Amino acid sequence: MSEGARVLVVANKTAATPALLEAVRERAARGPAVFTLLVPNAAHGLHKLVDPEDQGRSEAEAVIELAVPLLEEAAGGPVDSMIGVPEPLAAIQDAVNVHGFDELIISTLPQRVSKWLHLDLPAKASGLGLPVTTVVASSRAERAMA
């Protein structure tokens, strides 16, 4: 019996946001799916000079520790996780090539502050030939008005 579609959820700072949790809930409701959270290993600032792997990994691990239980609740089942290379498109390509995902959900910060949207990550990731759903977290101002 098939487990369903393999869905790669790509997120960092937005991994536990209501918008992403709702997108995972909606995808799980559409049909059988197995979810994996990919957090690119983000080293930045002076930490790159000291120990980029250690600093970025601990930040990514903290994101995973916070987000996975919430994503599991939204998905209605277990969610795997992995830490990818710092460059998000390369991290996605590596994950797809090694694990053979069927779909992508990319979660980003709002347009005005999102590096991923400025790099056009969703369009570039669609070049892998997989369906891509883009989830943009709402800004604090938008949440305050809601």
TIKOLTI-105044 format. One record per residue: x, y, z of N, C-alpha, C in turn; residue number from 0; residue in three letters. Coordinates in nm, 4 decimals. Atoms other than C-alpha are relative to their C-alpha. Last residue first. Layout:
[[X, Y, Z], [X, Y, Z], [X, Y, Z], NUM, ALA]
...
This chain:
[[0.0924, 0.1121, 0.0196], [-0.7108, 4.0762, 1.1198], [-0.0972, -0.0136, 0.1158], 145, ALA]
[[0.1226, -0.0472, 0.0641], [-0.5539, 4.4226, 1.1429], [-0.1042, -0.1097, -0.0123], 144, MET]
[[0.0627, -0.0956, -0.0900], [-0.2912, 4.3156, 1.3984], [-0.1334, 0.0504, -0.0575], 143, ALA]
[[0.0643, 0.0747, -0.1084], [-0.2096, 4.0076, 1.1902], [-0.0741, 0.0943, 0.0941], 142, ARG]
[[0.1160, 0.0677, 0.0558], [-0.1446, 4.2248, 0.8824], [-0.0750, -0.0771, 0.1081], 141, GLU]
[[0.1013, -0.1016, 0.0289], [0.0826, 4.4549, 1.0825], [-0.1270, -0.0643, -0.0552], 140, ALA]
[[0.0624, -0.0398, -0.1261], [0.2737, 4.1592, 1.2281], [-0.1116, 0.1014, -0.0245], 139, ARG]
[[-0.0830, -0.0899, -0.0806], [0.3379, 4.0308, 0.8764], [-0.0727, 0.0338, 0.1289], 138, SER]
[[0.0512, -0.1368, -0.0098], [0.1559, 3.7317, 0.7370], [0.0928, 0.0823, 0.0878], 137, SER]
[[0.0449, -0.0329, -0.1350], [0.3602, 3.4284, 0.6449], [-0.0512, 0.1432, 0.0018], 136, ALA]
[[-0.0656, -0.1211, -0.0494], [0.3772, 3.3588, 0.2727], [-0.0588, 0.0325, 0.1368], 135, VAL]
[[0.0745, -0.0516, -0.1143], [0.2982, 3.0018, 0.1652], [0.0779, 0.1191, 0.0533], 134, VAL]
[[-0.0722, -0.1021, -0.0755], [0.4146, 2.8960, -0.1799], [-0.0917, 0.0540, 0.1090], 133, THR]
[[0.0938, -0.0874, -0.0690], [0.2858, 2.5662, -0.3203], [0.0835, 0.0983, 0.0809], 132, THR]
[[-0.0507, -0.0837, -0.1092], [0.5132, 2.4016, -0.5734], [-0.1143, 0.0845, 0.0541], 131, VAL]
[[0.0927, -0.1060, -0.0398], [0.4170, 2.1103, -0.8015], [0.0558, 0.0747, 0.1215], 130, PRO]
[[0.0945, 0.0407, -0.1034], [0.7302, 1.9256, -0.9115], [-0.0981, 0.1133, 0.0271], 129, LEU]
[[0.1097, 0.0769, 0.0583], [0.9227, 1.9645, -1.2370], [-0.1015, -0.0497, 0.1000], 128, GLY]
[[-0.0257, 0.1414, -0.0282], [1.2529, 2.0677, -1.0774], [-0.1121, -0.0890, -0.0527], 127, LEU]
[[-0.0808, 0.0555, 0.1071], [1.2112, 2.4054, -1.2474], [0.0372, -0.1456, 0.0214], 126, GLY]
[[0.0950, 0.0638, 0.0922], [0.9366, 2.4714, -0.9929], [0.0715, -0.0577, -0.1216], 125, SER]
[[0.0269, 0.1364, -0.0473], [1.2201, 2.5330, -0.7460], [-0.0977, -0.0718, -0.0923], 124, ALA]
[[-0.1183, 0.0813, 0.0284], [1.3334, 2.8347, -0.9498], [-0.0220, -0.1446, 0.0422], 123, LYS]
[[-0.0068, 0.0212, 0.1451], [0.9827, 2.9774, -0.9499], [0.1194, -0.0873, -0.0366], 122, ALA]
[[0.1078, 0.0888, 0.0459], [0.9434, 2.9253, -0.5726], [0.0056, -0.0287, -0.1508], 121, PRO]
[[-0.0182, 0.1419, -0.0319], [1.2945, 3.0639, -0.5016], [-0.1159, -0.0881, -0.0470], 120, LEU]
[[0.0977, 0.0731, 0.0803], [1.2401, 3.3960, -0.6790], [0.0138, -0.1514, 0.0196], 119, ASP]
[[-0.0786, 0.0885, 0.0868], [1.5588, 3.5335, -0.5157], [-0.0882, -0.0803, -0.0957], 118, LEU]
[[-0.0840, -0.0895, 0.0825], [1.3532, 3.8236, -0.3760], [0.0877, -0.0809, -0.0955], 117, HIS]
[[0.0851, -0.0553, 0.1054], [1.0979, 3.5636, -0.2603], [0.0793, 0.0940, -0.0902], 116, LEU]
[[0.0387, 0.1077, 0.0908], [1.3656, 3.3678, -0.0735], [-0.0893, 0.0508, -0.1126], 115, TRP]
[[-0.1101, 0.0220, 0.0936], [1.5196, 3.6808, 0.0771], [-0.0398, -0.1056, -0.1032], 114, LYS]
[[-0.0378, 0.1368, 0.0353], [1.1813, 3.7620, 0.2300], [0.1139, -0.0053, -0.1013], 113, SER]
[[-0.1180, 0.0419, -0.0763], [1.1561, 4.1024, 0.3985], [0.0531, -0.1374, -0.0400], 112, VAL]
[[-0.0962, -0.1102, -0.0175], [0.9143, 4.2980, 0.1741], [0.1263, -0.0412, 0.0752], 111, ARG]
[[-0.0709, -0.0458, 0.1201], [0.7388, 3.9852, 0.0471], [0.1092, 0.1026, 0.0289], 110, GLN]
[[0.0729, -0.0899, 0.0909], [0.6367, 3.8447, 0.3863], [0.0908, 0.0583, -0.1078], 109, PRO]
[[0.0385, -0.1224, -0.0685], [0.8538, 3.5607, 0.5253], [-0.0797, 0.0873, -0.0973], 108, LEU]
[[-0.0908, -0.1146, -0.0040], [0.8579, 3.2365, 0.3361], [-0.0537, 0.1093, 0.0918], 107, THR]
[[0.0535, -0.0996, -0.0915], [0.7126, 2.8853, 0.3368], [0.1006, 0.1131, 0.0163], 106, SER]
[[-0.1051, -0.0936, -0.0409], [0.7838, 2.6613, 0.0400], [-0.0647, 0.1088, 0.0830], 105, ILE]
[[0.0656, -0.1143, -0.0622], [0.5578, 2.3572, -0.0013], [0.1134, 0.0878, 0.0509], 104, ILE]
[[-0.0713, -0.0933, -0.0872], [0.7027, 2.1113, -0.2501], [-0.0975, 0.1008, 0.0587], 103, LEU]
[[0.0547, -0.1355, -0.0067], [0.5542, 1.8018, -0.4121], [0.0866, 0.0841, 0.0922], 102, GLU]
[[0.0993, -0.0175, 0.1057], [0.6547, 1.4502, -0.5209], [-0.0529, 0.1426, -0.0090], 101, ASP]
[[0.1277, -0.0582, -0.0396], [0.9749, 1.4012, -0.3214], [-0.0896, 0.0228, -0.1210], 100, PHE]
[[0.1075, 0.0155, 0.0977], [1.2450, 1.1635, -0.4425], [-0.1350, 0.0533, 0.0424], 99, GLY]
[[0.1183, 0.0611, -0.0608], [1.4686, 1.1293, -0.1348], [-0.1217, -0.0092, -0.0916], 98, HIS]
[[-0.0303, 0.1127, -0.0884], [1.8203, 1.1895, -0.2670], [-0.1262, -0.0739, 0.0438], 97, VAL]
[[-0.0823, 0.1006, 0.0673], [1.7480, 1.4059, -0.5715], [0.0226, -0.1231, 0.0870], 96, ASN]
[[0.0805, 0.0634, 0.1049], [1.4589, 1.5919, -0.4064], [0.0796, -0.1111, -0.0679], 95, VAL]
[[0.1052, 0.0797, -0.0632], [1.6581, 1.6618, -0.0898], [-0.0830, -0.0750, -0.1037], 94, ALA]
[[-0.0610, 0.1152, -0.0674], [1.9679, 1.7758, -0.2795], [-0.1079, -0.0921, 0.0571], 93, ASP]
[[-0.0467, 0.0927, 0.1037], [1.7634, 1.9981, -0.5116], [0.0606, -0.1252, 0.0623], 92, GLN]
[[0.1179, 0.0646, 0.0584], [1.5819, 2.1566, -0.2152], [0.0427, -0.1037, -0.1036], 91, ILE]
[[0.0537, 0.0888, -0.1034], [1.9081, 2.2275, -0.0314], [-0.1212, -0.0767, -0.0525], 90, ALA]
[[-0.0874, 0.1176, -0.0048], [2.0603, 2.3676, -0.3521], [-0.0498, -0.1004, 0.1038], 89, ALA]
[[0.0274, 0.0772, 0.1213], [1.7605, 2.5994, -0.3892], [0.0859, -0.1260, -0.0040], 88, LEU]
[[0.1257, 0.0746, -0.0012], [1.7860, 2.7047, -0.0228], [-0.0300, -0.0805, -0.1262], 87, PRO]
[[0.0665, -0.0554, 0.1184], [2.1590, 2.7906, -0.0118], [-0.1300, -0.0781, -0.0224], 86, GLU]
[[0.0535, -0.1353, -0.0193], [2.2591, 2.7066, 0.3475], [-0.0762, 0.0578, -0.1195], 85, PRO]
[[-0.1076, -0.0974, 0.0198], [2.2898, 2.3278, 0.2927], [-0.0590, 0.1401, 0.0094], 84, VAL]
[[-0.0639, -0.0060, 0.1309], [2.0030, 2.1232, 0.4289], [0.1146, 0.0992, -0.0025], 83, GLY]
[[-0.0685, -0.1286, 0.0121], [1.8840, 2.0147, 0.7718], [0.0762, -0.0021, -0.1314], 82, ILE]
[[-0.1395, 0.0043, 0.0431], [1.6309, 1.7338, 0.7740], [0.0536, 0.1416, -0.0059], 81, MET]
[[-0.0675, -0.1287, 0.0157], [1.2950, 1.6571, 0.9270], [0.1422, -0.0227, -0.0471], 80, SER]
[[-0.1459, 0.0120, -0.0056], [1.0376, 1.3795, 0.9281], [0.0603, 0.1386, -0.0131], 79, ASP]
[[-0.0687, -0.0850, 0.0972], [0.6738, 1.4498, 1.0080], [0.1495, -0.0195, 0.0203], 78, VAL]
[[-0.1410, -0.0355, -0.0181], [0.4608, 1.1879, 1.1825], [0.0537, 0.0870, -0.1133], 77, PRO]
[[-0.0921, 0.1130, -0.0019], [0.0851, 1.2000, 1.1505], [0.1425, 0.0470, 0.0141], 76, GLY]
[[0.0699, 0.1176, -0.0503], [-0.2259, 1.4189, 1.1382], [0.0868, -0.1235, 0.0012], 75, GLY]
[[-0.0028, 0.1064, 0.1006], [-0.0511, 1.6708, 0.9162], [-0.0802, -0.1225, 0.0434], 74, ALA]
[[0.0675, -0.0467, 0.1215], [-0.1465, 1.9713, 1.1327], [-0.0116, -0.1119, -0.1039], 73, ALA]
[[0.1407, -0.0206, -0.0342], [-0.0547, 1.7902, 1.4564], [-0.0792, 0.0417, -0.1238], 72, GLU]
[[0.0589, 0.1339, -0.0161], [0.2674, 1.6658, 1.3022], [-0.1479, 0.0087, 0.0357], 71, GLU]
[[0.0254, 0.0535, 0.1338], [0.3451, 2.0204, 1.1816], [-0.0625, -0.1389, 0.0082], 70, LEU]
[[0.1134, -0.0756, 0.0548], [0.3055, 2.1523, 1.5364], [-0.0369, -0.0500, -0.1395], 69, LEU]
[[0.1236, 0.0406, -0.0690], [0.5301, 1.8782, 1.6786], [-0.1247, 0.0720, -0.0527], 68, PRO]
[[0.0453, 0.1359, 0.0331], [0.7858, 1.9399, 1.4000], [-0.1249, -0.0424, 0.0784], 67, VAL]
[[0.0994, 0.0145, 0.1068], [0.8038, 2.3184, 1.4359], [-0.0547, -0.1410, -0.0179], 66, ALA]
[[0.1232, -0.0760, -0.0193], [0.9740, 2.3868, 1.7683], [-0.1079, -0.0410, -0.0996], 65, LEU]
[[0.0543, 0.0378, -0.1311], [1.2402, 2.1156, 1.7601], [-0.1331, 0.0697, 0.0274], 64, GLU]
[[0.0601, 0.1331, 0.0119], [1.2943, 2.1722, 1.3877], [-0.0668, -0.0413, 0.1310], 63, ILE]
[[0.1187, -0.0148, 0.0846], [1.3542, 2.5453, 1.4335], [-0.0734, -0.1337, -0.0087], 62, VAL]
[[0.1001, -0.0677, -0.0827], [1.5921, 2.4749, 1.7236], [-0.1304, 0.0196, -0.0775], 61, ALA]
[[0.0529, 0.0990, -0.0941], [1.7798, 2.2216, 1.5100], [-0.1068, 0.0608, 0.0898], 60, GLU]
[[0.0905, 0.0877, 0.0745], [1.8146, 2.4808, 1.2339], [-0.0614, -0.1051, 0.0915], 59, ALA]
[[0.1188, -0.0788, 0.0335], [1.9630, 2.7332, 1.4776], [-0.1022, -0.0863, -0.0731], 58, GLU]
[[0.0751, -0.0159, -0.1239], [2.1986, 2.4682, 1.6212], [-0.1251, 0.0845, -0.0236], 57, SER]
[[0.0666, 0.1250, -0.0362], [2.3001, 2.3645, 1.2692], [-0.0807, 0.0183, 0.1274], 56, ARG]
[[0.1160, 0.0199, 0.0856], [2.3743, 2.7203, 1.1653], [-0.0772, -0.1245, 0.0367], 55, GLY]
[[0.0992, -0.1038, -0.0271], [2.6019, 2.7835, 1.4615], [-0.1267, -0.0221, -0.0820], 54, GLN]
[[0.0539, 0.0149, -0.1344], [2.7901, 2.4531, 1.4381], [-0.1120, 0.1002, 0.0258], 53, ASP]
[[0.0796, 0.1219, -0.0097], [2.8376, 2.4551, 1.0612], [-0.0687, -0.0106, 0.1353], 52, GLU]
[[0.1288, -0.0128, 0.0683], [2.9468, 2.8175, 1.0431], [-0.0873, -0.1239, 0.0131], 51, PRO]
[[0.0352, 0.1383, 0.0302], [3.2171, 2.7889, 1.3083], [-0.1371, -0.0032, -0.0659], 50, ASP]
[[-0.0330, 0.0822, -0.1163], [3.4014, 3.1127, 1.3850], [-0.0242, -0.1477, -0.0311], 49, VAL]
[[-0.1442, 0.0030, -0.0207], [3.4146, 3.3018, 1.0570], [0.0396, -0.0953, 0.1122], 48, LEU]
[[-0.0611, 0.0640, 0.1164], [3.0606, 3.2209, 0.9509], [0.1501, -0.0148, 0.0191], 47, LYS]
[[0.0003, 0.1441, -0.0229], [2.9469, 3.3040, 1.3038], [0.0605, -0.0764, -0.1172], 46, HIS]
[[-0.1312, 0.0448, -0.0464], [3.0554, 3.6603, 1.2394], [0.0068, -0.1500, 0.0227], 45, LEU]
[[-0.0803, -0.0904, -0.0816], [2.7395, 3.7250, 1.0404], [0.1357, -0.0568, 0.0360], 44, GLY]
[[-0.0038, -0.1400, 0.0402], [2.5335, 3.4347, 0.9117], [0.0920, 0.0797, 0.0913], 43, HIS]
[[-0.1055, -0.0681, -0.0762], [2.4983, 3.0584, 0.9089], [0.0064, 0.1433, -0.0488], 42, ALA]
[[-0.0287, -0.1414, 0.0245], [2.1634, 2.9303, 0.7827], [0.1052, 0.0549, 0.0947], 41, ALA]
[[-0.0936, -0.0319, -0.1075], [2.1371, 2.5521, 0.7511], [0.0506, 0.1420, -0.0208], 40, ASN]
[[-0.1363, -0.0307, 0.0441], [1.8362, 2.5169, 0.5206], [0.0845, 0.0491, 0.1175], 39, PRO]
[[-0.0438, -0.1307, -0.0469], [1.5415, 2.3689, 0.7107], [0.1416, 0.0224, -0.0522], 38, VAL]
[[-0.1381, -0.0314, 0.0355], [1.3670, 2.0831, 0.5305], [0.0300, 0.1415, 0.0470], 37, LEU]
[[-0.0405, -0.1390, -0.0136], [1.0473, 1.9517, 0.6931], [0.1481, 0.0122, -0.0336], 36, LEU]
[[-0.1355, -0.0170, -0.0529], [0.9295, 1.6155, 0.5631], [0.0312, 0.1479, 0.0022], 35, THR]
[[-0.0659, -0.1298, -0.0010], [0.5633, 1.5280, 0.5080], [0.1397, -0.0077, 0.0598], 34, PHE]
[[-0.1044, 0.0120, -0.1016], [0.3959, 1.2026, 0.4049], [0.0831, 0.1268, -0.0098], 33, VAL]
[[-0.1272, -0.0692, 0.0210], [0.0705, 1.2431, 0.2147], [0.0917, -0.0259, 0.1186], 32, ALA]
[[-0.1147, 0.0527, -0.0746], [-0.2606, 1.0670, 0.1679], [0.1301, 0.0713, -0.0359], 31, PRO]
[[-0.0328, 0.1384, 0.0311], [-0.5297, 1.2919, 0.0259], [0.1253, -0.0432, 0.0725], 30, GLY]
[[0.0230, 0.0311, 0.1426], [-0.6704, 1.6432, 0.0109], [0.0294, -0.1450, -0.0353], 29, ARG]
[[0.1420, 0.0266, 0.0210], [-0.7013, 1.6728, 0.3919], [-0.0311, -0.0397, -0.1434], 28, ALA]
[[0.0290, 0.1307, -0.0598], [-0.3239, 1.6411, 0.4351], [-0.1462, -0.0392, -0.0230], 27, ALA]
[[-0.0591, 0.1022, 0.0874], [-0.2731, 1.9300, 0.1920], [-0.0297, -0.1394, 0.0528], 26, ARG]
[[0.0773, 0.0084, 0.1248], [-0.5203, 2.1497, 0.3830], [0.0546, -0.1077, -0.0923], 25, GLU]
[[0.1305, 0.0578, -0.0348], [-0.3547, 2.0745, 0.7197], [-0.0841, -0.0187, -0.1259], 24, ARG]
[[-0.0260, 0.1429, -0.0229], [-0.0107, 2.1416, 0.5687], [-0.1312, -0.0713, 0.0328], 23, VAL]
[[-0.0298, 0.0591, 0.1312], [-0.1329, 2.4765, 0.4302], [0.0255, -0.1505, 0.0123], 22, ALA]
[[0.1258, 0.0124, 0.0734], [-0.2926, 2.5613, 0.7672], [0.0229, -0.0632, -0.1376], 21, GLU]
[[0.0754, 0.1087, -0.0639], [0.0320, 2.4881, 0.9516], [-0.1330, -0.0221, -0.0709], 20, LEU]
[[-0.0572, 0.1277, 0.0432], [0.2175, 2.7043, 0.7011], [-0.0763, -0.1169, 0.0601], 19, LEU]
[[0.0223, 0.0160, 0.1439], [-0.0143, 3.0027, 0.7499], [0.0549, -0.1335, -0.0497], 18, ALA]
[[0.1357, 0.0463, 0.0292], [-0.0230, 2.9587, 1.1293], [-0.0243, -0.0238, -0.1487], 17, PRO]
[[0.0996, -0.1068, 0.0141], [0.3559, 2.9903, 1.1495], [-0.1384, -0.0567, -0.0314], 16, THR]
[[0.1080, 0.0254, -0.0951], [0.5764, 2.7110, 1.2868], [-0.1105, 0.1053, -0.0096], 15, ALA]
[[0.0340, 0.1421, -0.0089], [0.8295, 2.6771, 1.0031], [-0.1155, -0.0308, 0.0948], 14, ALA]
[[0.1451, 0.0123, 0.0113], [0.8287, 3.0494, 0.9193], [-0.0499, -0.1428, 0.0221], 13, THR]
[[0.0635, -0.0820, -0.1035], [1.1842, 3.1278, 1.0358], [-0.1516, -0.0147, 0.0010], 12, LYS]
[[-0.0988, -0.0309, -0.1028], [1.3157, 2.8369, 0.8296], [-0.0716, 0.0778, 0.1087], 11, ASN]
[[0.0262, -0.1171, -0.0844], [1.0929, 2.6636, 0.5814], [0.1185, 0.0233, 0.0912], 10, ALA]
[[-0.1246, -0.0766, -0.0120], [1.0849, 2.4044, 0.3049], [-0.0309, 0.1276, 0.0778], 9, VAL]
[[0.0366, -0.1308, -0.0533], [0.8080, 2.1435, 0.3352], [0.1304, 0.0743, 0.0273], 8, VAL]
[[-0.1118, -0.0680, -0.0650], [0.8839, 1.8438, 0.1138], [-0.0450, 0.1399, 0.0390], 7, LEU]
[[0.0045, -0.1462, 0.0066], [0.5736, 1.6402, 0.0376], [0.1166, 0.0576, 0.0802], 6, VAL]
[[-0.1085, -0.0452, -0.0883], [0.5936, 1.2699, -0.0434], [0.0150, 0.1502, -0.0184], 5, ARG]
[[-0.0979, -0.0913, 0.0575], [0.2572, 1.1737, -0.1910], [0.1039, 0.0383, 0.1040], 4, ALA]
[[0.0489, -0.1259, 0.0532], [0.0794, 0.8776, -0.0411], [0.1132, 0.0836, -0.0553], 3, GLY]
[[0.0167, -0.0933, -0.1112], [0.1890, 0.5975, 0.1879], [-0.0588, 0.1322, -0.0479], 2, GLU]
[[-0.0773, -0.1230, 0.0098], [0.1297, 0.3434, -0.0893], [-0.0289, 0.0907, 0.1198], 1, SER]
[[0.0836, -0.1189, 0.0000], [0.0000, 0.0000, 0.0000], [0.0877, 0.1248, 0.0000], 0, MET]
